[in-house]
Amino acid sequence: MAQAEFLETSTGRRIAYHKTLGQAPGVVFLGGFKSDMDGTKAVHLEAWAQAQGRAFLRFDYSGHGQSSEGFTDGCIGDWAADAMEAITTLTEGPQVLVGSSMGGWISLLCAREMPKKVAGLVTIAAAPDFTEDSMWAGFDESQKAALERDGQVALPSDYGEDYIITRRLIEDGRHQLVLRELLSLPFPTRFLQGTADEDVNMSVALRLLEHAKGPDLRLTLVDGADHRFSDETCLLLTEQSVEQVLGLVTA
């Protein structure tokens, strides 16, 4: 496997990335919370893009994967800034963003803050506003007290070691919310969601579809698919959704 390259951002963070040259518009994969650019969906889409001769970018947010900084030092605003700087610096022209879980939230922030760089959007189990609507709303009083007292609280994870949730993550998340005000998506957008997702309930996808405004928004529910959305059927659907968006963008 090729060695990652590194982008030093204006904030001094070093962002690891893999970039494939090819046809425009390019595709950018934005990963999830505490995941990295070597995950199944990112690597699969890269192989698909290379077979298509399509430009492609995958990267690690700061505090994730091979990038600099510690995970608990970061927050949604930091990771969104990393994404926006990577997209601005490492890609040419408008891109089709593919956002998985937290990456779905970050892709929506990119669409809001830099609309001229976004040609289309595909989200996979998008988790907009999860720090407020899932984490904070799910904390009991002892967890909220611990967050205030200690600056962090540990949450169990099905993916390995506990998640350490910091007060900064929660507080910053309140400045990044996308479901409380107008969310304009003026380009082809496909939301993908599994009905058996135990991390992001499909009600979130329905709320996102209802809240967002755009000329071509579609939600596909996959019966029995979980949050990983990485089996053969789900990967093929992701490919097809990206192809559909690209076809509409380039028509």
C-alpha positions as CSV (number, residue, x, y, z in Angstrom):
1,M,0.0,0.0,0.0
2,A,1.2,3.5,-0.9
3,Q,2.5,5.7,1.9
4,A,0.3,8.5,3.1
5,E,1.2,12.1,2.2
6,F,0.8,14.9,4.7
7,L,-0.8,18.3,4.5
8,E,0.2,20.9,7.0
9,T,-2.8,23.1,7.7
10,S,-3.0,26.8,8.5
11,T,-3.5,25.7,12.2
12,G,-0.3,23.7,12.2
13,R,-2.0,20.3,12.2
14,R,-0.6,17.5,9.9
15,I,-3.3,15.8,8.0
16,A,-2.5,12.4,6.4
17,Y,-4.1,11.7,3.1
18,H,-4.2,9.6,-0.1
19,K,-4.9,11.3,-3.3
20,T,-5.8,9.7,-6.7
21,L,-5.5,11.8,-9.8
22,G,-8.2,11.5,-12.4
23,Q,-11.3,12.8,-14.0
24,A,-13.3,15.7,-12.5
25,P,-15.4,16.2,-10.6
26,G,-13.5,14.3,-7.9
27,V,-14.9,12.3,-5.0
28,V,-13.9,13.0,-1.4
29,F,-14.5,10.5,1.4
30,L,-15.1,11.9,4.9
31,G,-14.9,9.3,7.6
32,G,-16.7,8.8,10.9
33,F,-16.0,9.5,14.6
34,K,-12.7,7.9,15.7
35,S,-12.4,6.0,12.4
36,D,-9.7,6.4,9.8
37,M,-9.1,6.6,6.1
38,D,-8.2,2.9,5.9
39,G,-11.7,1.7,6.7
40,T,-13.6,-0.6,4.3
41,K,-15.8,2.0,2.7
42,A,-13.0,4.5,2.0
43,V,-10.6,1.9,0.5
44,H,-13.4,0.3,-1.5
45,L,-14.4,3.7,-3.0
46,E,-10.8,4.5,-3.8
47,A,-10.5,1.3,-5.7
48,W,-13.7,2.0,-7.5
49,A,-12.6,5.5,-8.4
50,Q,-9.2,4.3,-9.7
51,A,-11.0,1.7,-11.9
52,Q,-13.2,4.6,-13.2
53,G,-10.3,7.0,-13.7
54,R,-11.9,9.3,-11.3
55,A,-10.1,11.7,-9.0
56,F,-10.4,10.6,-5.3
57,L,-9.3,11.9,-1.9
58,R,-9.4,10.2,1.5
59,F,-7.8,11.6,4.6
60,D,-7.6,11.4,8.4
61,Y,-8.9,14.2,10.6
62,S,-6.5,15.5,13.2
63,G,-6.5,13.1,16.2
64,H,-7.5,10.2,13.8
65,G,-5.5,7.6,12.0
66,Q,-2.1,8.9,10.9
67,S,-2.7,12.6,11.4
68,S,-1.2,14.7,14.2
69,E,-2.8,15.7,17.5
70,G,-4.7,13.6,20.1
71,F,-8.2,12.4,19.6
72,T,-9.4,14.0,22.8
73,D,-7.9,17.4,21.8
74,G,-10.3,17.7,18.9
75,C,-13.9,18.6,18.3
76,I,-16.4,18.9,15.4
77,G,-15.2,22.4,14.5
78,D,-11.6,21.2,14.3
79,W,-12.4,18.2,12.1
80,A,-14.7,20.3,9.8
81,A,-11.8,22.8,9.4
82,D,-9.5,19.9,8.6
83,A,-11.9,18.7,5.9
84,M,-12.4,22.1,4.4
85,E,-8.7,22.8,4.2
86,A,-8.0,19.4,2.7
87,I,-10.7,19.8,0.1
88,T,-9.6,23.4,-0.7
89,T,-5.9,22.6,-1.0
90,L,-5.9,19.1,-2.4
91,T,-8.7,19.1,-5.0
92,E,-9.5,21.0,-8.1
93,G,-13.0,22.4,-8.7
94,P,-16.3,21.2,-7.1
95,Q,-16.3,17.7,-5.5
96,V,-18.8,15.0,-4.7
97,L,-18.6,14.5,-1.0
98,V,-19.2,11.0,0.5
99,G,-19.7,11.4,4.3
100,S,-20.0,8.4,6.6
101,S,-21.6,8.8,10.1
102,M,-19.9,11.9,11.6
103,G,-18.5,12.5,8.1
104,G,-22.1,13.1,7.0
105,W,-22.4,15.9,9.5
106,I,-19.0,17.3,8.4
107,S,-20.0,17.1,4.8
108,L,-23.1,19.1,5.6
109,L,-21.0,21.8,7.3
110,C,-18.8,21.8,4.2
111,A,-21.8,22.3,2.0
112,R,-22.9,25.2,4.2
113,E,-19.6,26.9,4.5
114,M,-18.0,26.3,1.0
115,P,-20.9,25.6,-1.4
116,K,-18.9,26.4,-4.5
117,K,-16.6,23.4,-3.7
118,V,-19.5,20.9,-3.4
119,A,-21.0,19.5,-6.6
120,G,-23.0,16.7,-5.0
121,L,-23.4,14.7,-1.8
122,V,-23.8,11.1,-0.7
123,T,-24.2,10.4,3.1
124,I,-24.0,7.0,4.8
125,A,-25.7,6.8,8.1
126,A,-25.3,10.5,8.5
127,A,-25.1,11.6,12.2
128,P,-25.7,15.4,12.1
129,D,-25.8,17.1,15.5
130,F,-25.0,13.8,17.3
131,T,-23.0,15.4,20.1
132,E,-26.1,17.3,21.2
133,D,-29.0,15.0,20.2
134,S,-27.5,11.7,21.0
135,M,-24.6,12.1,23.4
136,W,-25.7,15.1,25.6
137,A,-29.4,14.1,25.4
138,G,-28.5,10.6,26.5
139,F,-26.3,11.5,29.4
140,D,-27.8,11.0,32.9
141,E,-27.2,13.5,35.6
142,S,-24.1,11.8,37.0
143,Q,-22.5,11.8,33.5
144,K,-23.3,15.5,33.0
145,A,-21.9,16.3,36.4
146,A,-18.7,14.3,35.6
147,L,-18.4,16.2,32.3
148,E,-18.6,19.5,34.1
149,R,-16.3,18.4,37.0
150,D,-13.7,16.4,35.1
151,G,-13.9,17.8,31.6
152,Q,-14.6,14.3,30.2
153,V,-16.7,11.2,30.5
154,A,-16.2,7.6,29.2
155,L,-18.8,5.9,27.0
156,P,-18.7,2.2,26.1
157,S,-18.1,1.4,22.4
158,D,-18.9,-1.6,20.3
159,Y,-15.8,-0.9,18.2
160,G,-13.1,-1.3,20.9
161,E,-11.9,0.9,23.8
162,D,-14.3,3.4,25.4
163,Y,-15.0,6.7,23.8
164,I,-13.6,9.6,25.9
165,I,-16.1,12.4,25.4
166,T,-14.8,15.8,26.4
167,R,-16.7,18.9,27.5
168,R,-15.1,20.8,24.6
169,L,-16.5,18.3,22.1
170,I,-20.0,18.8,23.5
171,E,-19.7,22.6,23.8
172,D,-18.2,23.1,20.4
173,G,-20.8,20.8,18.8
174,R,-23.5,23.3,19.8
175,H,-21.8,25.8,17.4
176,Q,-21.9,23.4,14.5
177,L,-25.5,22.2,14.5
178,V,-27.1,21.9,11.1
179,L,-30.7,20.8,12.0
180,R,-31.8,24.0,13.8
181,E,-31.7,26.4,10.8
182,L,-32.0,26.4,7.1
183,L,-29.9,23.6,5.5
184,S,-29.7,24.2,1.7
185,L,-28.4,21.4,-0.5
186,P,-28.7,22.8,-4.0
187,F,-27.2,19.8,-5.7
188,P,-28.0,16.1,-6.2
189,T,-28.0,14.5,-2.7
190,R,-28.4,10.8,-1.7
191,F,-28.9,9.8,1.9
192,L,-28.2,6.1,2.6
193,Q,-29.4,4.5,5.9
194,G,-29.7,1.0,7.4
195,T,-32.8,0.0,9.3
196,A,-30.8,-2.0,11.8
197,D,-28.3,0.8,12.6
198,E,-28.0,0.8,16.4
199,D,-25.7,3.9,16.4
200,V,-27.7,6.2,14.2
201,N,-31.5,5.5,14.3
202,M,-33.2,5.8,10.9
203,S,-35.4,8.6,12.4
204,V,-32.3,10.8,12.1
205,A,-32.2,10.1,8.3
206,L,-35.9,10.9,8.1
207,R,-35.4,14.1,10.1
208,L,-32.5,15.1,7.8
209,L,-34.5,14.5,4.7
210,E,-37.4,16.5,6.0
211,H,-35.2,19.4,7.2
212,A,-32.9,19.8,4.3
213,K,-34.0,21.9,1.3
214,G,-32.9,21.1,-2.3
215,P,-34.1,20.2,-5.8
216,D,-33.0,16.5,-5.7
217,L,-32.9,14.9,-2.3
218,R,-33.5,11.2,-1.9
219,L,-33.3,8.8,1.0
220,T,-32.7,5.0,0.6
221,L,-33.4,2.7,3.5
222,V,-31.6,-0.7,3.4
223,D,-33.5,-3.3,5.4
224,G,-31.3,-5.0,7.9
225,A,-28.2,-3.0,7.3
226,D,-26.2,-1.9,10.3
227,H,-24.1,1.1,11.0
228,R,-21.0,-0.3,9.3
229,F,-22.9,-0.3,6.0
230,S,-19.9,-2.3,4.6
231,D,-21.3,-5.6,3.3
232,E,-21.3,-6.3,-0.5
233,T,-24.8,-5.0,-1.0
234,C,-24.2,-1.8,0.9
235,L,-20.9,-1.1,-0.9
236,L,-22.5,-1.6,-4.3
237,L,-25.4,0.7,-3.3
238,T,-22.8,3.4,-2.3
239,E,-21.0,3.0,-5.6
240,Q,-24.3,3.3,-7.5
241,S,-25.3,6.4,-5.5
242,V,-22.0,8.1,-6.2
243,E,-22.3,7.2,-9.9
244,Q,-25.8,8.6,-10.0
245,V,-24.8,11.9,-8.4
246,L,-21.8,12.1,-10.8
247,G,-24.0,11.5,-13.8
248,L,-26.4,14.2,-12.8
249,V,-23.6,16.7,-12.0
250,T,-21.9,16.1,-15.4
251,A,-25.0,15.8,-17.5
